[in-house]
Amino acid sequence: MKYTVLTLFPEITDAFFATSIMARAIKRGIIEYRAVNIRDYAYDRHKTCDDAPYGGGPGMLMLPEPLGLALKDILGGDTAGKSRVIYLSPSGRSFNQGLAREFAMEQELVLLCGRYEGIDQRIIDRYVDDEISVGDYVLSSGEVAALAVIDATYRLVDNVICAESLAEESFSDGLLEYPQFTRPEVYDTMKVPEVLLSGHHEQIRLWRLEKRVEKTLRQRPDLIQRGRDIGVFNGEINKVIDRLTAIRQDVQAEGEKDERN
């Protein structure tokens, strides 16, 4: 997998690629990275990359000429469409784990980082394959959004992280991840659950599954509903969902009864 980042501030993304698991993946040749400074393609001696928008309004807009030249240089003769161009924008479709898996299968992701009020629409129309938002909020830095996409995708590329570590992560099968514990066995009077100390692998598996469902019902019930709608849960998971849902409903009913009394 190759990541090419178009940015006005390459130092922001450079630091990420030089640390931790990413740095090791680059050293092993699994990941490639290139930062392209958009200012290098600006016409004037001041390296101007923004101007006021036509029609008026606040803020500045990134100029199409430097962006177009940079993209032409990057894409070159890519007639086979090996590069997928992504523009990070609050107006884009929502990024999620499914898209992360899809992007991780690409040969190259070209990430276009916006600034100010965004970029000229003509660049989007001509070059961009996907307009992606990392959440329903506005960032001043497209680089931050690009790094979120990069971090979510590179770890899914083969041989970056062992498959076992990815198998039961949040969103891997429609559920959130179970609670995790490490040493010491007792921390500030709080003990590690006994089942995790038992060495009984089947009991541990069942406990973790129940905790995953319990946590998802509590914090992201929308994931439970979505998983059932599209049929991603197996019979065992559905039984746990039904049992815990019934318990929650009984507790809620008892609470309402106590309030009435």
GULO-587289 format. One record per residue: x, y, z negated of N, C-alpha, C, O in turn; residue in one letter. Coordinates in steps of 0.001 Angstrom, whole numbers, plus 500000, padded with zeros to 6 digits. Atoms other than C-alpha are relative to their C-alpha. Layout:
# GULO-587289
XYZXYZXYZXYZA...
# end
This chain:
# GULO-587289
500844498807500000500000500000500000500876501240500000501875501312499283M499276498738499943501215503476500870499049501142499636497924501213500130K500751498802500358499985506697499283500717501221500548501898501434500276Y499482498723499518500499509995501086499097501092499446497890501090499689T500769498967500679499409513048499114500318501355500614501471501789500602V499850498638499490498859516439500775499626500962498886498508500926498372L500200499171501171499226519090498121500780501300500100501780501386500814T499246498758500153500295522636497346500979499905498830501858500753498674L499173500153501198501940521348494159500482498555499872499985497822499017F499540501389500009503834518087494847500601499555498678500628498360498386P499402500380501274505519518211491441498987499347499061499369498584498174E501029500601500854502191517250489835499913498505500241499863497726499289I500123501431499699501962513917491629501341499280499936501386498086499640T498676500633500060505715513271491777500248499358498643500786498254498561D499746500499501359505824512821488000499292498677499752499839497794499091A500760501232500213503144510121488064500692498797500656500765497717500070F499398501102499261504936508016490664501385499620499476501958498614499893F498655500264500530508190508171488708499973499329498635501022499170498010A500094500542501349506884506558485513499267498663499958498471498335500838T500752501168500433505694503299483993499831498934501097500749498671501874S500279501114499078504049500516486052500143500444501441500622499681502280I499887499506498629503891502691489166501446500037500461501751499630501582M498579499931499640507648503279489135500544498603500295501333498421501222A499535501382499773508235499519488865499426499441501297500113498716502018R500615500479498755505796498812491707500707500576501220500867499892502230A499249499370498902507676501272493931501368499342500142501821499061501252I498675500632499973511012499742492983499935498618500618500870498199501300K500179501356499456509681496295493916499523500020501449499443498970502087R500425499884498611508465497603497276498539499704500243498117499576501393G501428500275499847504784496919496597499246501278500359498281501250501123I500635498699499787503849500613496609500992500960500651502170500990500293I499215498906499413505134503451498807499297501314499707498074501356499565E500581498705500327504629507136498096500738501114500729501962501108500856Y499420498795499398505151510413499901499108501190499662497893501141499854R500723498752500228504148513917498831500327500956501136501495501165501464A499828499046498910503626516400501649499559501375499499498403501573499126V500303498643500441503815520071500704499342500758501154499966501006502185N500762499327498939501134521860502730500652501326500384500538501761501530I499351498712499715503109525110502466501102499864501061501447500836501733R498960500208498981505788523574504686499451500182501412500220500325502362D500636499869498684503289523883507556499339501363500186498641501588501176Y500559498650499877502285527494506927500804500814501002502000500589501182A499373499236498922503051530018509658500915501118499514502010501302500047Y499308498759500338504215533119507829501101499781498964501215498709498370D498856500128500904507265533812505690499569499896498538500359499474497693R500517500117501363505076533970502555499373498621499742498938498332498628H500578501345500105503829530411503217498539500062499541498121499303498667K501402499801500369500213531569502981499141498805500424499203498359501570T500846501160499708497715528708502766498534500235499654497752499285499638C501379499722500353494478530466501790499583501365500535500420502222500816D500556498720499547492201533291502911498545500074499530497978499082499072D501389499805500421488762534755502142499054499250500934499318499158502133A500952500734499159485764532732503384499146500928500857498757502011500419P500954499274499172483670533953506288498635499993499314498245499014498677Y501324499885500606480276535165505140500023500555498598498979500767497980G499867499434501329481652536523501901499889498956498906499744497763499172G500057500896501148481555535050498437501293500041499212502310500532499703G498829499939500860483985534635495562501067498988500406500783498014501104P498933500979499817487350532890495703500606500002501384500237500783502261G499272500156498742489626531830498502499841498582500510499494497672499757M500152501292499349489571528942500948501324499611500643502039500459501177L498761500449499377492456526808502159499894500079501521498906499637502107M499984499791498557493390527659505753500037498674500766500658497713500312L499987501240499236492776525037508446501321499715500716501684498552500892P498802500245499189496030525570510394501077499190499275501534498189499825E498975500814500670498560524330507790499525498582499723500287497628499880P500532501338500271496284521429506825499952499156501266500305497977501248L500077500729498735495719520465510457501364499545500487501530498410500934G498640500365499582499423520542511271500568498882499132501211497963499639L499511501034500907500243518468508191499359498649500309500041497625500336A500704501250499708497606515868509022500424499418501343500583498204501469L499515500481498711498699515661512660501363499347499862501633498306500460K498656500537500209502260515095511518499947498661499277500676497733499628D500110501229500790501244512427509005499386498867500811499904497751500827I500722501039499280498808510549511204500685499630501305500618498480501739L499232500275498785500918510871514350499195499217501014498112499625501433G500671500845499006499998508110516741499206498883499375499157497776499912G500766501031500700497817506235514288498668499754500699497605500044500149D501223500254499226495326505209516952499251498789499473498061498634499748T500651501198500527494599501939515144499237500286498713498553499411498183A500729499629501213493225503815512147500497499304498757499701498923497899G499434500665501177495604502279509612499972500883498763500060500385497640K500020499065501122495435505385507448498575500456499726497839500801500650S501333499548500403492293506293505507500162501338499302500833501429498274R499828498645500513492016510024504849498871500320499027497693500259499381V500952499721501064490310510963501587500165501444499543501267501878499210I499986498636500526489394514502500593499320499979498638498166499566498522Y500543499971501350488888514958496844499169501256499826499678502371499935L500922498866500037485840517156496359498829499699499078498339498570499071S501197500229500826483002517609493822498748499750500836497727499308500310P501143500232499112480685517409496850499990498588500586499060498215501301S499885501327499409481828513888497722499136498955499304498497499232498289G500725501090500657480233510549496934500802499530498790502027499653498755R499393500320501281480937509222493456500970498829500120500663497799500721S498985501049500042484078507186492956499660499006498891499270499403497793F500262501031501004483626503865491133500913498802500239501746498815501145N499112501152499905485263500482490647499854499269501333500823498719501857Q500202500631498700483711499118493818500801500690501093501425500030501923G499202499248499032485292501893495879501489499806499743502282499749500683L498597500232500327488564501365494017500475498685500619501567498621501184A499635501296499391488600497724495139500080500118501519500970499548502150R499998499810498544487745498777498691501243500753500456501899500349501416E498823499203499635490488501415498830501292499216499808502249499400500560F498783500768500285493028498988497346500352499036501126501478498541501181A499757500899498871492683496852500497500596500727501199501005500083502165M499493499212498875493841499683502777501530499928500092502212499665499102E498553499939499819497343499911504270500560501333499512501652501386498946Q499550498685500440497597503635503564498808500868499642497817500919500370E500971498985500372495545506205501693500675501357500114501724501594499515L499534498618499890496075509830502689499044500838499167497864500958499498V500837499265500943494788511978499838500221501498500153501326502002499955L499947498565499757494008515602500585499498500737498762498328500625498397L500319499319501254494073517768497453499587501444500264500387502247500744C500482498647499819491956520883497592500382500906498848500774500442497777G499784498973501024492436524111495650499022501137500264498352501153501296R500835498810499844490539527364495165498532499585500200497989498825499398Y501392500354499722487044527088496702499885498769500894498782498369501267E500031501174499149488038524083498791500734500231501304501628501075501378G499316499907498713489077523650502427498996500300501109497792500098500953I500821499689498835487769524742505809499278498741500476499897497688500630D500826501144499624484916522446506894500490499312501263500279498110501430Q499544500592498741486512521905510309501069498933499784501180497995500573R499018501039500329489343519940508709499287498738499535499672497627499899I500784501154500447486807517702506991499372499285501188499434498060501290I500687500587498853484887517174510224500949499249500922500588498207501468D499077500600499044487963516341512279500828498851499419501087497866500111R498997500941500501490207514369509945499548499083498862500095497992498703Y500292500710501247488489513158506779499076498803500226498045498910500890V500822501209499934487140509605506499499039499910498824497903499463498979D500815500087501210485816509852502940500157501267499179501274501717498924D499993498889500943484859512803500765499590499418498653498473498923498506E500175500739501244485176511536497180500022500932498794500859501829498694I500056499273501270484203512960493794500307499036498863499811497909498857S499693500851501153485624511571490546499058500253498833499244499681497759V500974499763501058482697512910488510499184501249500265499530502076501108G500896498861499812479904515413488231500485501198499194499817501654498266D499403498819500604482137518282487185500980500574501008501305499921501999Y499104499340499056484489520734488893501387500128499387501532500566498245V498600499864500401488283520617488636500648501110500810500272501348501958L499249499001499236490643523400489622501091499346500828501653499970501727S498881500689499362493156520790490782499551498737500709499113497781500069S500268501228499253492547518293493553501009498916499685500734497731499872G498961500970500346495771516644492411499561499097498854499848497900498857E500487500795501128494147515523489154499022498925500485499088497775500050V500955500953499448491313513877491090500711498936500837500366497756500775A499249500953499179493769512286493529500702498971499136500725497788499473A499299500921500895495745510774490657499032499004499372499396497853499132L500999500934500526492547509277489235499714498894501020499630497721500658A500238500990498944491874507557492582501215499085500164501070497871500300V498769500785499853495497506437492879500143499007498852500445497834499072I499823500858501166495598505061489335499004498852499988499337497741499576D501024501043499980492353503135489797500239498976501100499792497834500984A499837500903498860493460501599493114501315499232499999501339498050500342T498704500676499847497166500813492885500110498778499104500779497807499460Y499934501113500935496693498514489898499241498776500515499411497672499997R500745501104499395494340496390492053500729499388501190500312498357501720L499203500542498888496953495875494769500697498732499521501194498675498396V499415501293500369498270492299494779501401500162499431502242500875499981D498681500119500647501215491661492447500443501233499208501547501248498664N499655498867500862501165495055490723499746499627498546500612499823497692V500372500491501324499355493654487659499480498579500167498819498272501159I500427501395499865498704489970486997498473499924500026497793500674499327C501446500115499785495203488864488054499250499728498707498121500190498540A500661500329501264494405487515484571499679501255499195498645501320498530E500220498756500746494739491003483077498822500789500554498194501559499828S501079499250499360492179492356485552498642499317499876497602499948500063L501209500814499876489631489552485230498849500469499119497702500453499565A501070499653500923487676490786482190500018501475499608499507501851498553E500003498560500258488273494522482385498591500559500157497707499928500736E501278499317499794485406496970482211499701500111501497500579500427502300S500523499903498627483324496911485435500416498830500896499978498761502045F499546501081499127485034493732486705498850499100500428498856498576501541S501166500811499632481725491835486622498703500652499536497726499967499234D501203499278500387479225494528485717499885500300498521498917500930498096G500024499763501442480069494619481987501225500798499568502235500837500271L498844499346500591482345496703479802500883498967499304500452497842499053L499055500937500616485397495116478183499681499824498515499157500730497867E500210500300501416485192493459474759501010500765499130502043501208499632Y499064499336500909486843495048471659501304499207499881501302497976499914P498684500621500095490566494357471307500623500278498630500400501339498048Q499342499856501288492631493821468135501430499474500078501717498542500830F498626500487500093496325493406467342500460500122498540499660500463497668T499482499939501369498572493316464248500008501434499470500182502384500234R500101501027501038498289493872461359498602499404499901497641499958500435P501283500671500153495505491472460420499016500843499198497810500808499444E500829499086500788494223493995457858500579501405500144501752501638499852V499584498599499870494386497724458583499027500869499215497845500949499551Y500814499078500797493101500164455953498687499353499558497618499950499687D501094500863500492490783497458454510499163499375501119498282498563500835T500774500561498884489419496625457997500721498775500567501887498849500954M499404501261499564490018493012459040499685499702501466498658500121502000K500245500538498667490362491449462462498890498952499884498905498168498935V501053501024500062487236489332463211500581498590499874501527498230500574P499471501335500300487769485804461888500094499115501240501029498325501370E500014500884498837486895484162465191501279500145500832501738499177501438V498790499778499205489959485735466846501226499383499359502267499253500002L498893500644500704492176484091464232499838498486499953500704497773499446L500344501416500148490545480679464574500796499081500916500998497908500602S499328500854499015492467479440467612499033499158500809499466498340501620G501030500756499280489160478023468940499636500772501263498885501746501213H500101499217498760489226479140472557498565500189500484498220501261500981H501376499874499531485575478431473371499219500979499122498440501783499633E500679499054500894484317480292470299500456501441500274499655502374500236Q499476498670499673486579483222471173499381500512501297499003501679501397I500592499606498714485269483241474750498553500444499809498137501465500357R501404499661500217481649483255473562499859501301499205498981502114499489L500034498753500779482344485994470991500291501201500885499617502228500803W499641498894499103484001488159473614498886500309500985498604501475501261R501106499779499075481144487650476055498867500743499306498317501696499858L501082499341500729478578488618473422500343501459499715499487502336499832E499591498635500293480579491701472472499990500866501256499683502056501184K500048499249498740480852492732476136498566500422500305498307501574500651R501407499689499736477088492520476574499482501013498983498794501966499350V500448499099501062476450494232473223500484501436500240499729502397500102E499420498675499755478788497105474070499374500660501216499112501863501205K500578499444498775477341497541477564498555500426499773498130501468500272T501380499620500323473755497545476262499964501295499198499072502123499386L499989498824500867474697500189473703500479501246500733499881502314500603R499354498825499416476896502477475787499655500262501461499642501412501900Q500312499820498575475957501851479431498865499075500428499075498192501260R501120500873499600472501500239479706499710500054501493499129499126502055P500209499913498556472415501483483289500769498918500750500329498465501807D499222501065499353475115498917484145499279498653499892499331497834500810L500778501232500161472950496124482752498867499957501024498659498949501699I501112499944499050469982497242484828500489499813501431499887499080502215Q499459500110498638472112497618487950500468498575500280500215498032501355R499512501366499815473753494224487440498877499011500238499009498086501039G501146500895499813470382492539487168499312500259501336498856499333502005R500654499665498730468974494390490143500711499364501192500070498899502134D499242500538498860471786493203492421500463498567499772501118497980500633I499736501417500248472174489786490783501445499627499777501882498571500234G498580500327500202475812489940489655500230499120498775501299498523498643V499813500766501228475231488201486289499633498532500197498655498208500871F500341501424499946475324484425485943498985499672498904498602500539498118N501030500400500947472847482429483859500401500205498554499581500608497729G499528499851501373474979482507480726499924501459499550499465501750498446E500035498580500343475317486292480786498562500479499849498255501241498932I501393499575500078471607486756481444499331499532498704498506500247498135N500563500493501264470731484598478424500463500850498827499682501155497926K499474499143501071472999486689476194499315501362500043498960501915499002V500691498712499856471437489884477598498588499910499433498157500791498690I501381500161500475467923488565476909499962499905498478499117500528497836D499998500195501453468805487492473353500314501302499264499626501663498309R499618498763500678470540490730472387498983501111500222498773501950499346L501048499012499731467843492836474053498815499785499080498239500740498558T501117500317500899465175491024472034500321500435498572499451500965497881A499588499591501350467148491650468803499916501513499862499421502026498858I500045498531500031467509495350469653498560500507499946498257501467499238R501398499580499985463784495620470369499331499747498654498515500548498198Q500557500315501322462914493912467057500458501026498968499667501489498145D499457499019500934465209496270465144499335501355500206499005502050499245V500644498728499690463707499266466933498561500011499499498094501007498948Q501393500086500438460169498062466191499906500100498480499000500746497954A499990499927501460461026497594462500500253501427499534499641501897498574E499710498615500350462476501089462372498799500893500185498520501745499342G501200499213499735459355502582463926498914499715498980498167500608498581E500998500397501001457191500615461479500299500670498665499391501158497992K499596499358501260459183501950458501499706501496500024499302502070499012D500282498576499894458810505506459797498519500306499822498152501311499212E501453499807500130455031505131460025499526499843498560498576500485498113R500385500240501390454890503834456476500591501062499075500371501019497864N
# end
